[in-house]
Amino acid sequence: MLRRVTLTTHTSGPLAVTYPNPTHNNKMKTRLFLLTFLICDTMFSQVTDLNMVLIPAGEFIMGKNTAGTTDWQPEHKVSVDAFYMDKCEVTNKQYYEFCKTTGNSLPEFWGSSQFKSSLEYPDHPVVGVSFSDAIKYASWAGKRLPTEAEWEYAARGGLSNSNFPWGNLIDSTLVNYGKKYKTTLKVGSFKPNGYGLFDMGGNVWEWTMDNYGSDYYVNSPSLNPSGPTSGRFKVIRGGSWHSGAMCIQTYYRNGLPASWVDFAVGFRCVKNVK
């Protein structure tokens, strides 16, 4: 709404000047502020855990064509929707809070200094957790485990045809592997990959949601594949402190029974983008 003010000049008679109505301006500013707040609040509320990062939607070449028969070939194009992923593997401190709150059993090796599994090592990745218990934790945290495709896409960090999360050559200054440190290290001890994710190779293997199928890549869907509908094992990815360089590679696959607990297996979670 505008106000019209008439001024008188000595040379040209009355002059009409229009000024903005201050009350109207204040209302517009208030509405603009509220709209901006609602947009920002909606975006922020989609991920309440600041320890997660947004992995953008995209496509990539999954697997690797190599000599001989392997379960990581043929290479095939896969597209995934955007999702949030934990920057780091779930820690002893985080998992302990889950157990304390829910009454769930503590991990298999809890209290072991050898495997850094106790509150004395709060920032080390939790180990000795089965797939089934990892699922329980993820549900309690309002999250889920990643599919195998989501995991590999995230591990590559935006790099094409790379063997490792940082490039094509193994680099012991970037990863805990090969028994060099003889146990786990604190999460985030090395540089993150291109998506800001730590330890996507080494430290501990990570559970994924998928059933394992050695020939799954032959007929894998191209859009958001989620693994075979059934299987004896669950896929684990990433290698660990106990693994050789082969297992650290982004395309390398392995599988374990859902009830298995291991001193070198942990997990991280993801969350859907609303």
ZINORLIN-V954409 format. One record per pair of residues at least 12 apart in sequence whose ideal C-beta (glycine too) atoms are under 6 Angstrom apart, sorted by sequence separation. I is the first residue (numbers start at 1). J is the second residue. D is the distance in whole Angstrom. If there is no record, write none. Layout:
# ZINORLIN-V954409
i=I j=J d=D
i=I j=J d=D
This chain:
# ZINORLIN-V954409
i=5 j=17 d=5
i=63 j=75 d=5
i=115 j=127 d=6
i=216 j=228 d=6
i=4 j=18 d=6
i=61 j=75 d=5
i=62 j=76 d=6
i=213 j=228 d=4
i=2 j=18 d=5
i=3 j=19 d=5
i=61 j=77 d=6
i=62 j=78 d=4
i=174 j=190 d=5
i=211 j=227 d=5
i=210 j=227 d=3
i=211 j=228 d=5
i=3 j=21 d=6
i=59 j=77 d=6
i=213 j=231 d=6
i=236 j=254 d=5
i=2 j=21 d=6
i=107 j=126 d=6
i=109 j=128 d=4
i=184 j=203 d=6
i=211 j=230 d=6
i=212 j=231 d=5
i=1 j=21 d=4
i=59 j=79 d=4
i=108 j=128 d=3
i=211 j=231 d=3
i=235 j=255 d=6
i=236 j=256 d=6
i=107 j=128 d=4
i=212 j=233 d=4
i=107 j=129 d=5
i=233 j=255 d=3
i=242 j=264 d=4
i=1 j=24 d=5
i=96 j=119 d=6
i=212 j=235 d=5
i=233 j=256 d=6
i=57 j=81 d=5
i=233 j=257 d=6
i=234 j=258 d=5
i=240 j=264 d=4
i=57 j=82 d=4
i=177 j=202 d=4
i=210 j=235 d=5
i=56 j=82 d=5
i=175 j=201 d=5
i=176 j=202 d=4
i=175 j=202 d=4
i=176 j=203 d=5
i=208 j=235 d=5
i=55 j=83 d=5
i=165 j=193 d=4
i=92 j=121 d=6
i=93 j=122 d=4
i=207 j=236 d=6
i=208 j=237 d=6
i=54 j=84 d=6
i=55 j=85 d=5
i=92 j=122 d=6
i=95 j=126 d=4
i=205 j=236 d=4
i=206 j=237 d=5
i=52 j=84 d=4
i=91 j=123 d=5
i=92 j=124 d=6
i=206 j=238 d=5
i=205 j=238 d=6
i=52 j=86 d=6
i=53 j=87 d=6
i=92 j=126 d=5
i=165 j=200 d=4
i=205 j=240 d=5
i=51 j=87 d=5
i=89 j=125 d=4
i=90 j=126 d=5
i=157 j=193 d=3
i=158 j=194 d=4
i=165 j=201 d=5
i=204 j=240 d=5
i=47 j=84 d=5
i=157 j=194 d=3
i=164 j=201 d=6
i=201 j=238 d=6
i=202 j=239 d=6
i=157 j=195 d=5
i=201 j=239 d=6
i=203 j=241 d=6
i=98 j=137 d=5
i=154 j=195 d=6
i=98 j=140 d=5
i=154 j=197 d=6
i=212 j=255 d=3
i=155 j=200 d=4
i=202 j=248 d=5
i=201 j=248 d=4
i=151 j=208 d=5
i=184 j=241 d=6
i=125 j=184 d=6
i=205 j=264 d=6
i=124 j=184 d=5
i=148 j=208 d=5
i=204 j=264 d=6
i=205 j=265 d=4
i=207 j=267 d=4
i=206 j=267 d=5
i=124 j=186 d=6
i=125 j=187 d=6
i=145 j=207 d=6
i=146 j=208 d=6
i=147 j=209 d=5
i=148 j=210 d=4
i=204 j=266 d=4
i=206 j=268 d=6
i=123 j=186 d=4
i=145 j=208 d=6
i=147 j=210 d=6
i=123 j=187 d=6
i=145 j=209 d=5
i=176 j=241 d=5
i=177 j=243 d=6
i=178 j=244 d=6
i=116 j=183 d=6
i=116 j=184 d=5
i=80 j=149 d=6
i=85 j=154 d=5
i=80 j=150 d=6
i=78 j=149 d=5
i=177 j=248 d=5
i=80 j=153 d=5
i=134 j=207 d=5
i=170 j=245 d=5
i=131 j=207 d=5
i=149 j=225 d=5
i=127 j=204 d=6
i=125 j=203 d=6
i=125 j=204 d=5
i=147 j=226 d=5
i=148 j=227 d=6
i=151 j=237 d=5
i=163 j=249 d=5
i=148 j=235 d=5
i=62 j=152 d=6
i=60 j=153 d=5
i=156 j=250 d=5
i=155 j=250 d=5
i=91 j=187 d=6
i=89 j=187 d=5
i=152 j=250 d=6
i=55 j=154 d=5
i=88 j=187 d=4
i=88 j=188 d=5
i=131 j=234 d=5
i=87 j=197 d=6
i=88 j=198 d=5
i=89 j=199 d=6
i=87 j=198 d=6
i=89 j=204 d=6
i=146 j=270 d=4
i=132 j=258 d=6
i=143 j=269 d=4
i=131 j=258 d=4
i=143 j=271 d=5
i=130 j=259 d=5
i=130 j=261 d=5
i=138 j=269 d=5
i=128 j=261 d=5
i=134 j=267 d=4
i=127 j=263 d=5
i=127 j=266 d=5
i=55 j=195 d=6
i=126 j=266 d=5
i=76 j=217 d=6
i=125 j=266 d=4
i=53 j=196 d=5
i=71 j=214 d=4
i=74 j=217 d=6
i=76 j=220 d=6
i=78 j=222 d=6
i=79 j=223 d=5
i=80 j=224 d=6
i=77 j=222 d=6
i=115 j=263 d=5
i=108 j=261 d=4
i=63 j=217 d=5
i=109 j=263 d=6
i=89 j=266 d=5
i=90 j=267 d=6
i=90 j=268 d=6
i=72 j=251 d=5
i=89 j=268 d=5
i=72 j=253 d=5
i=71 j=253 d=5
i=86 j=268 d=4
i=86 j=269 d=5
i=85 j=270 d=5
i=64 j=251 d=4
i=83 j=270 d=5
i=84 j=271 d=4
i=63 j=251 d=5
i=83 j=273 d=6
i=82 j=273 d=5
i=46 j=274 d=5
